[in-house]
Amino acid sequence: VLRHPHAITIFEDFVYWTDRYVNRVIRAHKWNGQNQTVMLYNLPQPMGLVAMHPVRQPG
């Protein structure tokens, strides 16, 4: 359940979002929404989100 999503990003097969209501970063499968997993918790008002990985870097 998305209570108060703020930031969102997609990387490979997952969509990641921040939820300020529960102060977490959560991910789920991008096609079916299954396998919701809390990636980080106890974050004070998470507002932004960026996926960092070598395959996403230029050059």
N, C-alpha and C positions, 0 to 999 in steps of 0.2 A: 504494500500500500504506500503510495506516495503522499506523504502528508504535507510537506512544504519543500518541494524540490527547488533548488536554486541554480546550480551549475550542472552541466551535463557534457560528457564526452564519450566518443565511441572509439574503441581500439580492438582490433581483430574481431572476435565473436561476442564481445561484451559491451554493454552500455554501462557507464559509471555515472553516478550523480551524487550530489551533496544534498542532505536533508537537514535544514536548520531546526526543524522541530525536534528531531532526536539527536542532532549533533553528530552525524555519521556520514561516511562515504560508503556507498552501497553499490554493488554491481549485480547485473543479471544478464542472461543470455539475450542478445539483441533481437533475435527472431521470435522467441516464444515467451520471454520474460521469466523463464524458470531459473532455478539455481541461484536465487538471490543470496548474496553473501555480503556481510558487513566487512569491509576492508579496513576501515579505521573508525574508532568511536571516541567519545568524550572530547570532541573538537569544539572549541568555543565558537559558535556561529560560523560554520564553514560556508564560505561565499564563492570561492573559485575552485577550478579543477582543471588540471592539465595532465595529459598522459605523456610520460617521458619514456622513450625506449629508443635504442639505437636505430631501429628500422624506420622511425619517424623523423630522424634527423637528416638534413640535407647533406649531400655529398658523401 
